[in-house]
Amino acid sequence: MCGIIGYIGAGEALPFLLKGLEKMEYRGYDSSGVAVVSENKIKVYKKCGRLKELENALKNEELLECSAGIGHTRWATHGKPSDINSHPHTSKSGKISVVHNGIIENYISLKNFLTQEGYKFISDTDTEVIAQLIDFYYNGDLLDSVQKAVSRLEGSYALGILCSDEPDKIIAVKKDSPLIIGTGENENYIASDVMALLLRTRKIYRLQENNIAVIKKDSITVYNPAKKVLNSENDFEFVNWDIESTNKGNYEHFMMKEIMEQPTVISKTVSSRIKNGEIYFDDFDIADEYLKNLSKIYIVACGSAANAGVVGKYIMEKLIKIPVEVELASEFRYKTPLIDESTLLIVISQSGETADSLAALREAKRLGAKVLSIVNVKGSSIANESDYVIYTSAGPEIAVATTKAYSCQLCILYLLSLFIANKLNRISSDKLYECINKISSISDKIEEVLSKKDEIMEIAKKYKDTEYAFFIGRNLDYAVCMEGSLKLKEVSYIHSEAYAAGELKHGPISLIENGTLVLALLTQDKLFDKMISNLREVKARGAKIFAITTDIHKDKISQIAESVFYIPDFSNEFSPSLSVIPFQIFSYYSALLRNCDIDKPRNLAKSVTVE
Ligand code: M6R
């Protein structure tokens, strides 16, 4: 949610800023802008629309040669997307320019205060207040004025700050939004995401909560809120990500590239945790005694990560036999969760930066629970603040619609369920062995599904003009339908809802009419006949059915469904890993056929760092 970038060095700032913004455009894409400083003058260029609008605008400009600058790609919170509301925001004196990721909750009272002091505002944003407040305190010492201004801010903010009177530095501030500092030869950088820095450096420093960094071309000095200098060489880390994984390769869209990467990343996620037929979590050193006293598990997450959590609940309750509640993080944090030391809170997050999930984590810790997070991004805030972290090995996920990270989360949830069940002696060794074998073969089975992706494209062609769709299933199939429905609406803008099939007749069936598309998932053998009855009910009311099931049910399903896609007959427990794939592919092709912006769907952003 918004990406910020900054450069200071002996080279040219602007090309670096634009390249970095391109890598972070997935974080927000309704407008973008840059500010550069040269000869004690700040020049700002900003444009509503995609980054290419800014790049085009810059082509016609007489550009300053400059070696310091900041940039921003926006996901609007305060004020609609427009040139004026785009970042950077500059103070009325023209001295201070700011880029911001986050939300300033007390901006109205600060704005009133500054207005009384004679400041005028031109945008609707909360960020403009920050620039003016720093300007208000500025007396020739940028660090001092930033420290004073920040002490008055409430909310979340990663900031990049530029000052025309002090062109030898940029200042970075972090609270509840990610901010990374990179260091290079005679130049240093800031960014919201490591990916923006990889073309220049792999040596990075993660700015910690409430700290402020003064970044010059040849030095980085970090201050804690008590103004004490903190950083040391030991706090830098090397990132060994493959730059290629941040490119589209031969694919037209990141979403399809990431769908096709699933066998590889699942295999990476799983194989490192299975040795000699046993499950190991080197990254998760939890005491057996603690597990024995466990009375309840909460899974807390947002969006697709929460959908993965619902799969986790079904499997954990079955295997571990402990009550598991799945809560949306945005709800969990404001209710009265019944938590104590015998509760384990599992936070699931691809980015590790989702504001609501992070807040839920903090609340659970405050109430005494231990927190285990399942996270994809190393060193992210959720990973940092958890008692235990299990990393998925999905690699950088760039399409806004998650696919491979969700699939890796499922595999970790399976392994974790088996691991805990085994520790608590709730699973026989035969069953454990059988499950481990199944999980080890998931990536091969997914390959089989992916090899038939053209079949799904043909099915998507039939239904591309549909305006709404229902996803129905029972038990684990229902959990996967939740993800299928989210995927479809997110990328193709077809309105869709997921229902537990048995629930349809309690209300939603009134929406079924001639031609309504119903996507049905039937992988749970015990529930197959119940599902068939539900399908007859919707068919009797005119629904067109697209069913996903296994070959063994061919005879029955072909009599009732208009379209069928067969997945390999695999395992009732771990079927979600296979059954979600056709939904991902169907969503992708539906979006493609409807000319949607697949990797950057409207109104969305990849990493949701505001409440
Ligand atoms: O980074 P996180 O996993 O915490 O993100 C949670 C959701 O914002 C995310 O899963 C979102 O729902 C995806 N766009 C769905 O495809």
Residues whose N, C-alpha, C, O or C-beta is under 5 A from the ligand:
A	BS01	M6R	C302 G303 S304 A305 I348 S349 Q350 S351 G352 T354 V400 A401 T402 K606 V608
